[in-house]
Amino acid sequence: MTDNIARLMADAMLQKILLSAVVLLIFFMLLHFLKNIVVRYVDDNERRYRLRKIVGFSGYILALLGLIFTFSDRLGGLTVFLGVAGAGVAFALQEVIASAAGWVAMSFGRFYQVGDRVQLGGITGDVIDIGVLRTTLMECGGWIKGDQYNGRIVRVANSFIFKEPVFNYSSDFPFLWDEMIVPVRYGSDYEKARGEFQQVLDEITGEYAQRLQGNWRHMTQQYMLEDARLQPLVSVNLTENWAEFILRYVVDYKKRRSTRDAISLRILAVIENSQGDIRIGAPAFELANPADVRVSMQ
């Protein structure tokens, strides 16, 4: 009698397992089909990415709830086993748990989102995907000079947000301050150089800085920040070899290299058209107490 009951229970359990496997297979095929529909009919990249994430996440939640409902009559007997195994599992998977906790923190803490340029674990790049365990970056820099893609895709564990600083280049305002140093030889026309350099910055970055006034005003209302200058500025610093003209300006975080290129070309044109009034600095050397040199002609 007891053997028959046990056999029937085992058969029922096996049927549930097989039925669950078939249902899950059909369910995940349906998810794949829905994701393909999103890819095919949604043109906007950001919207398409978010819809695919919503479909995938909702599917996993529904699958988990379905399994819990199917095996609800067996969960009571597993309570003691799960309690004993929980500590061991938590220790073995502590990095996984920390990464999942990092994903939860990112979801509510606005550390970064898809499309932001960040630095995580020493890696700088654009966030192209945020998973439950890992964040995927399209890396910038490395062996490539400037903020340009180098082609490597890097996956960083989400647990890094608890261990290291998270540098976000584009979270609350889409610009950075950048500087260029132009060495000008002593004896040049400094006022002319300052005026010409300031005009170059105003023409290339002045309009962009003006448009950002609203963004910065929002930042000062949200955070304890001083009202920093957004308009381009030229300042001078003296060195042993030349006068450094420091060109400071705001720039789109994705256009640092192209903006620097445009400014550099204009600065070169200004120097070449200055008729010698503005000259590029070069290292200067002074000999202290030089020895007498005698030259004999034979």
Number of C-alpha atoms within 10 A of each C-alpha: 6 7 8 9 10 11 12 12 12 12 12 12 14 12 12 15 15 12 13 17 13 11 14 16 12 12 16 15 12 13 18 14 11 16 19 12 12 17 15 10 9 13 10 9 10 12 12 17 17 14 17 19 16 12 15 16 13 13 16 14 10 12 17 13 11 15 15 13 11 15 14 10 9 11 13 10 9 9 11 11 10 12 10 10 11 12 11 11 12 12 11 11 12 13 15 18 18 18 24 19 18 22 23 13 16 16 14 8 10 10 17 20 19 16 15 20 26 24 20 21 15 11 18 22 27 24 22 18 17 20 14 17 19 20 22 19 26 20 23 23 16 14 7 11 11 14 19 17 17 15 11 13 16 17 19 18 22 28 22 17 20 13 9 12 12 16 17 19 21 19 16 15 15 16 21 16 13 16 15 15 15 19 21 23 20 19 11 16 15 17 10 13 21 18 11 19 22 18 14 19 23 17 12 18 19 20 12 18 20 11 11 17 14 9 13 20 13 13 16 13 9 10 8 8 11 8 10 9 13 21 18 22 18 20 12 16 11 12 10 9 15 19 21 19 20 18 21 20 23 24 24 20 18 18 15 18 16 14 16 16 12 13 20 15 10 17 18 13 11 16 18 14 11 15 9 11 15 23 18 16 16 12 9 9 8 6 6 6 6 7 7 6 6 5 6 5 3 3
